[in-house]
Amino acid sequence: MPQLPAPTGFKEWSFVCDALTQGKLSLILRKGGIHEGRGGFEWKHKQFFLFPTWFHNQAADLNWTPENTQRAFPPEEERQTVDIDGCATLEQVWKVTDWEKVAALAPLHIWNEDVVKERFIYDDESCLHVALVRAYKLPQRWHFPYAKSYGGCRSWITLPEEGLPMAAAATPALSDEAFEEIAAKLKAVLD
């Protein structure tokens, strides 16, 4: 089980967080937020909570959505609460600059090709950070008030300390065998 050293949250679309904690996904494709700094996005933490963001039309940009879920979200600035269902450990990272390799990852993720292309060619350097993550489901949903400090286009945020014991009691979203199978498929494309 993950032993998070700090209550760090990684911001990702709500449906992507669901896919990770439900064992439908074991990788994250990241370009980076607007406020990531001059160096761009970095995987600064090896263990983190999956902080769901309310990107308004995410259902249209994904080829998988959770069953019986809302399809539209109110604006993030109207948000009052946070519900976190999982955490993750960072297992391996690749910076991929070859579009053919990125395209070959399609069976392993839930983003539509147009979204992946948009992220890949976002700025002067065409690339994506591809992370293999091991997701864990918290023993119960962690519910707490939303704070303005969680907003903005950045990937990493600090959450309340009270969630750390829940991370220590989390269970893997996938069996060891299923996770190793996905890891092998990802490495076959990127290594």
N, C-alpha and C positions, 0 to 999 in steps of 0.2 A: 504494500500500500504506500502511496506517496506520503512523504514526510516534508511538507512544505516548510521551508525555513522562514517564510514571510507570507503575509496575506496578499499576494500579488494576483491581480486579475489580468487576463489576456482578453481583449475585446474582439469579438467575432460575431457575425450574424447569428441571430437566435436559432435559425433552422440548422445552421452548421454546428452550433453547440449541441443541439438535439441529436443530430446525426452522429456526432462523436460519442455522446454518452449512451446512445442506443446501439452502438456497435456497427453503424452503417458506414463509418468513415474513420480512417486512421491517418489522414494527412491533411495538412493545411497549406494552402497556396497563399502567399503573402507578397504584396508589393510594398506596403507600408502606408502609414497615415500621413496627412499633410504636415503634421507637427512632429515628425520623427527626427528632425535635425538635419544637419548638412550631410551626415554620413548615410542617411536613409534608414530603412528598417534594420533592426538587429534582433536576434533571439537573445535577449538579455537574461532570461531566466530559464532554468531547466525544469521547474515545476511551477504550476500555476492553476488558478481557478479559471474556468471557462465562463467569461462574462458576456451574456447575450445582449447584443445591440439590436435596436428596433429599426433597422434599415427598411424603409417603407415598402419596397416592391421585391423583396428577396425571393418570394415564391416564383416570380416570373423569371428570375435569373438562375434558378436551380432546377435540376432534373429529378429531385427528390424533396418531398416535404413531409413533415410528420402527419400522421393520421389525426383527424378531428382537431385540427389546429386553426387558429385565426389566420386569415390570409392577408390582412392589412394591419399595420401598426400605426398608432398615433405618432405625431412628431416626438422625437427624443426629448425635446425641451419640455414636453408635457408629462413626462414620466414621473411617477411618484414612488415606485418600488422596484426592487431588483429580486429576481428569483434565479438562483444558481442551482443547477442539478449535478454539476460535475467538475472535475479537475483533470489535469493531464500532466504527463511527463514528456519532455522532449527527448527523443531517442536518437535522431540523426537529422542533419540539415544539409541540403544541397542548394547552391545558387546556380540556377539553370539558365543558360543563355542560348540554348539551341531549341528553336520552336518545335522541331520534330520530336524531341524528347518530351517537351511539355505536352504536345498533342497525344503522345503515346500513353500519357497518364490518365486519359479520359475514363477508362473502365474503373479506375481506382478512386474517383472523386464524384462530387455531386453538382459542380458548377457547370453551367452551359458554356459551350465553346466560345461564344461571343464575350462573355464575362472574363474568361481566362485570357483571351487575346487582348482585351482591353487592359487587363492588369499587366500582361507581358510587355506591351509596347507603351506603357504609361508615360515614360519620360525618355531622355536621351539614351539610356542604357536599357535595351530590351532584355529583361530577365525576370525571373520569379524566384522567390525563396520557397523551397518545397521542404516541409518539415514532416517527418514521420513522428507521430505522437501516440502515446498509449493513453487512452482515455479511461477515466474511472467515474463511477456513479456514486454520488454522495448517499449516505444512508437515509437521508430525507432532504427535501428541498430546503435550501437556505434562503430565507426571505428577510430582507432588510430594506430600510428607506433608501431611496435614490438620493445622491448628493451631486451638486453641480460639478464637483471635482471629477466625476466619472465621465463627463461629457467631452466633446472635442474629438478631433481626428488624431488620436494617438492610440497606440496598441496596448500600452502597459499602464495599469492604474493600481493604487493601493487600496485595499479593502479592509473592513473591520477585522480585528484579530479573532473575533469569536468563531470564525469559520474554520480555523486551523484544526480543531479536534475532529470535525466532520471529514476533512480530507484524509486524516489518518485512518478513519474507519471506512473509507470508500472501497468499492469492489470493482474489479476490472470490467470494462464494457464488453470485452472479448476474451475468450479463453486464450491461454498461452499459444495453443496450436493455431487458432484462427489468426491471432495477431502475427505470429511468425510467418504464416503463409502470405499475408498482405505485405509484410516487410520484405519478404523474398521477391515478390512481384515488383515492388517499387525499386528495390536495389537492382533488379535485372534491367530495368529501363535506365536508371541514372548512374550506376557505377561503371 
